[in-house]
Amino acid sequence: MQRPAAAILREETRVRYLKIIAIFKIAKGVLLLMFGVSALFLNNKLAWMDAISDWVDDEALLAHGKIAHFVLARLQEVLAGGTLHAAGVLALFYAAVLLTEGIGVYMQQRWAEFVMIFATAALIPLEVRHLFHRPTVGAVVLLLANCFIVWFLYRVLRREPVRPAEPRPEVAVEV
């Protein structure tokens, strides 16, 4: 006799939660895609850096001279040093992973559930470290959401083992 399935794992509820998780992952992927594209392919960085420099020279220099120059110098180092380019490439890669996970889980593909478990669980230690050093409400919510995703997908994958394909009956053909 089997234990009754938890309410969260019933077919209609399970599919609803999987779709919500998939949409969450797709939304994160789209945001990272937008960041990656803007970091790599927007060519007007120099124009807005010049605008900020002019503003600092004209307006902010009087009240916050040292602080404004420090922030502007750090921003120029990031842009000139390639840090923004590396962040853009990393964002595009992770956006591809998130979109693949999200679309696969939305289409209820078992392989996507495995990918999502491993990709999400692999980043939980980094989120805990971030939460330890810079605790914010957003970081707590994101950590709890990702822990729920890993737990829920683990339970979903345990729900029914993969059954081997049934052998096809052999058809004898006489010539």
C-alpha positions as CSV (number, residue, x, y, z in Angstrom):
1,M,0.0,0.0,0.0
2,Q,1.4,3.4,-1.0
3,R,1.3,6.5,1.0
4,P,-1.1,9.1,-0.3
5,A,0.7,11.7,-2.4
6,A,1.2,15.1,-0.8
7,A,-1.3,17.7,-1.9
8,I,1.5,19.6,-3.6
9,L,2.4,16.6,-5.7
10,R,-1.1,15.9,-7.1
11,E,-1.2,16.1,-10.9
12,E,-3.0,19.4,-11.3
13,T,-1.1,21.1,-8.4
14,R,2.2,19.7,-9.5
15,V,1.8,21.0,-13.1
16,R,0.7,24.4,-11.8
17,Y,3.8,24.7,-9.6
18,L,6.1,23.5,-12.4
19,K,4.6,26.2,-14.7
20,I,5.1,28.9,-12.1
21,I,8.7,27.8,-11.5
22,A,9.3,27.7,-15.3
23,I,7.9,31.3,-15.7
24,F,10.1,32.4,-12.8
25,K,13.2,31.0,-14.5
26,I,12.2,32.4,-17.9
27,A,11.8,35.8,-16.4
28,K,15.2,35.7,-14.7
29,G,16.7,34.5,-18.1
30,V,15.1,37.4,-20.0
31,L,16.5,39.9,-17.4
32,L,19.9,38.4,-17.7
33,L,19.7,38.4,-21.5
34,M,18.8,42.1,-21.5
35,F,21.7,42.9,-19.2
36,G,24.2,40.8,-21.3
37,V,23.1,42.3,-24.6
38,S,23.3,45.8,-23.1
39,A,26.7,45.2,-21.6
40,L,28.2,43.7,-24.7
41,F,26.5,45.4,-27.6
42,L,25.6,49.0,-26.7
43,N,28.2,51.2,-28.3
44,N,27.3,54.5,-26.7
45,K,29.2,53.9,-23.5
46,L,31.6,56.7,-24.2
47,A,28.9,59.2,-24.8
48,W,27.2,58.6,-21.5
49,M,30.5,58.4,-19.7
50,D,31.3,61.9,-21.2
51,A,27.9,63.1,-20.1
52,I,28.6,61.9,-16.5
53,S,32.1,63.5,-16.6
54,D,30.7,66.8,-17.7
55,W,28.0,66.7,-15.0
56,V,30.5,65.9,-12.3
57,D,32.8,68.7,-13.5
58,D,29.9,71.3,-13.7
59,E,27.5,70.4,-10.9
60,A,28.6,67.7,-8.5
61,L,32.3,68.8,-8.2
62,L,31.4,71.7,-6.0
63,A,29.5,69.8,-3.3
64,H,31.0,66.3,-3.5
65,G,34.4,66.7,-5.3
66,K,36.4,63.8,-3.9
67,I,33.6,61.3,-3.7
68,A,32.3,62.1,-7.2
69,H,35.8,61.8,-8.7
70,F,36.4,58.5,-6.9
71,V,33.1,57.0,-8.1
72,L,33.7,58.2,-11.7
73,A,37.2,56.8,-11.7
74,R,36.0,53.4,-10.5
75,L,33.2,53.4,-13.2
76,Q,35.8,54.2,-15.9
77,E,38.1,51.4,-14.7
78,V,35.2,48.9,-14.9
79,L,34.4,50.0,-18.4
80,A,38.0,50.2,-19.7
81,G,39.2,47.1,-17.9
82,G,36.9,44.6,-19.5
83,T,35.0,43.7,-16.3
84,L,31.7,44.8,-17.9
85,H,32.5,42.7,-21.0
86,A,33.2,39.6,-18.8
87,A,30.0,40.2,-16.9
88,G,28.1,40.5,-20.1
89,V,29.4,37.2,-21.4
90,L,28.7,35.4,-18.1
91,A,25.1,36.9,-18.1
92,L,24.5,35.7,-21.7
93,F,25.7,32.2,-20.8
94,Y,23.6,31.9,-17.6
95,A,20.6,33.4,-19.5
96,A,20.9,30.6,-22.0
97,V,20.9,28.1,-19.1
98,L,17.9,29.7,-17.4
99,L,15.9,29.9,-20.6
100,T,16.6,26.3,-21.5
101,E,15.6,25.2,-18.0
102,G,12.4,27.3,-18.0
103,I,11.2,26.3,-21.4
104,G,12.0,22.7,-20.8
105,V,10.2,22.6,-17.5
106,Y,7.2,24.5,-18.9
107,M,7.0,21.8,-21.6
108,Q,7.2,19.2,-18.8
109,Q,10.4,17.6,-20.0
110,R,12.0,15.4,-17.4
111,W,15.6,16.2,-18.5
112,A,14.9,19.9,-17.8
113,E,13.8,19.1,-14.3
114,F,17.2,17.4,-13.7
115,V,19.1,20.3,-15.2
116,M,17.1,22.8,-13.1
117,I,17.8,20.8,-9.9
118,F,21.6,20.7,-10.5
119,A,21.9,24.3,-11.8
120,T,19.8,25.8,-8.9
121,A,21.4,23.6,-6.2
122,A,24.9,24.5,-7.4
123,L,24.3,28.2,-6.8
124,I,22.7,27.9,-3.3
125,P,26.1,27.9,-1.5
126,L,26.9,31.2,-3.3
127,E,23.6,32.7,-2.3
128,V,24.2,31.6,1.4
129,R,27.6,33.2,1.3
130,H,26.1,36.4,-0.2
131,L,23.4,36.4,2.4
132,F,26.0,36.0,5.2
133,H,28.1,39.0,3.9
134,R,25.2,41.3,2.8
135,P,21.9,40.3,4.4
136,T,18.9,41.7,2.6
137,V,15.2,40.8,2.4
138,G,15.6,40.2,-1.4
139,A,18.5,37.8,-0.9
140,V,16.5,35.8,1.7
141,V,13.5,35.6,-0.6
142,L,15.6,34.5,-3.5
143,L,17.4,31.9,-1.3
144,L,14.1,30.5,0.0
145,A,12.6,30.4,-3.5
146,N,15.6,28.5,-4.9
147,C,15.5,26.1,-1.9
148,F,11.8,25.5,-2.5
149,I,12.5,24.9,-6.2
150,V,15.2,22.3,-5.5
151,W,13.0,20.5,-2.9
152,F,9.9,20.5,-5.1
153,L,11.7,19.3,-8.2
154,Y,13.4,16.6,-6.2
155,R,10.0,15.4,-4.9
156,V,8.6,15.6,-8.5
157,L,11.4,13.5,-9.9
158,R,10.8,10.9,-7.2
159,R,7.1,10.7,-7.9
160,E,7.4,8.0,-10.5
161,P,10.4,6.2,-11.8
162,V,11.2,6.2,-15.4
163,R,9.7,3.2,-16.9
164,P,11.6,1.4,-19.6
165,A,9.9,1.3,-23.0
166,E,7.7,-1.6,-23.6
167,P,9.0,-4.0,-26.1
168,R,7.2,-4.0,-29.4
169,P,5.5,-7.1,-30.5
170,E,7.3,-8.8,-33.3
171,V,5.3,-8.9,-36.5
172,A,6.1,-11.8,-38.8
173,V,6.1,-10.9,-42.4
174,E,6.0,-13.7,-44.9
175,V,7.3,-13.0,-48.4
